């Protein structure tokens, strides 16, 4: 796994990043990985990012379904 990994997204702002996973295990490599297993991040702002995964896996992965941040202006 590589890239940007965060555990707690409360009041977090992740904007204007470019993350490329060039190689690795497609099932364990993510450009952005939200590690938390509980519902957090309702007030997070994640926008204007490029999350790319050339290893064949997902660019963005959340540890729990239904997680989403707020939509920015």
SULNORRA-V735907 format. One record per backbone hydrogen bond with DSSP energy under -1.0 kcal/mol. CO is the residue of the C=O (numbers start at 1). NH is the residue of the N-H. Records with the same first field share a line. If there is no record, write none. Layout:
BEGIN
CO: NH / NH
END
This chain:
BEGIN
4: 33
6: 35
9: 12
12: 45
14: 47
17: 50
19: 52
21: 54
25: 28 / 29
31: 4
32: 61
33: 6
34: 63
38: 40
41: 44
44: 70
45: 14
47: 16
50: 19
52: 21
59: 32
61: 34
END
